[in-house]
């Protein structure tokens, strides 16, 4: 009977280690959030205005994707901003240090 007790205890410990490992190593911890950034700037005689939607989305076990979507108007010219920046992160206390890995220009279609 003791043998089965040890086996049961060993299986419970392995299950606890597996669940802890999942939450510590594989589950993303970066909060998902969105913000709208509106900008207006006067440069010389030109007016620059724009609006960007900035989205932070967990990407893999230790990564985050920063999505930038919107438009910027420089005088009469309109520029479309549609980018995805993938980053690695390292948590330091309550703050996250981000390191850029890749930048993608999203394509239509």
N, C-alpha and C positions, 0 to 999 in steps of 0.2 A: 504494500500500500504506500510506503514511503517513496518508492521509486516513481509511482504515478504522480505523487504530490510534487516531487522535484521537476518532473517532466511538465506538469501543468504550470508550475511557477516559471520555468524556463520559457515556455510558449507565451505566457502573459508578458514576461519581460521583453521578449523579441517583438511582440506586437506593439508594446509601448515605445520601444526604440524606433520601430518602423514609422509609427504615427508621428513621433517627435521629429524624426529626420525629414519627413514630408513637409511639416510645417516650418522647419528651420531652413531647409535647403531648397525645396522645390516650389513652395507656394509663394507667389509674389507678395511683397509687403508694401509696395508703393501704392498710395491711394490713387484711385482714378478720379480725375477732376477736369473741369472745363472752365475757360474764362474767355471773355470777349475783350479785346484790346482795341480801343478807338484812338486814333492819333491824328493830330493836326499840327503842322509845322510850317512856318514861313521862312523860306530860304531865299535870300535876296528878293527878287520880285516874283518868285514862284510860291504857290500854295500847295503843300503836300498834305493829302488827307487819306485816311485808310481805316479799314476795319478788319481785324483778324480774329478768327476763332482758334484758340490754343487748347488742345486736348492732350492730357497726359494719360497714357494707357499702359498697364503692365505688359511686358513683352519678354516672355521666358522667365527662368528662375531668378536671374539677377539683372534683368534688363527693363528698360522703359522705352516706349515710343512716344515722341513728341510730335503731334500732328499740327501743322500750320495751314489754315485755309482762309482765304479772304482776298481782298482787293486793295490796291494802293493807287491813288490818283495823283499824278504829278502834272499839275496844270491841266491840260486837256488829254493827257495820255493815261490810259488805264493799264495797270500791271496786275496780273493774277498771280497770287501766291498759293501754291499747293505743294507742300513739302512734308516729308516724314523724316525725322531725325531719330535714329536708334542710338541708345546710350546704355552703358553699364552704370550701375550705381553702387555706392558704398554708404551704408548708414553710419552716421557719427552722432550718437545721442538721438536727438529728435530731428536732426537734419540729414539730408541726403546729398552726397557729393556725386555729381554726374560727370561722366567722361564720354565724349562723342565717339561713336564707332563708325557710323555711316550716315550719309545724307542721300535721300531718294527724292527725285522729282516725280510726282505722281503724274501719270498720263491719262488722258481721256479715253474712255472706252472700256 
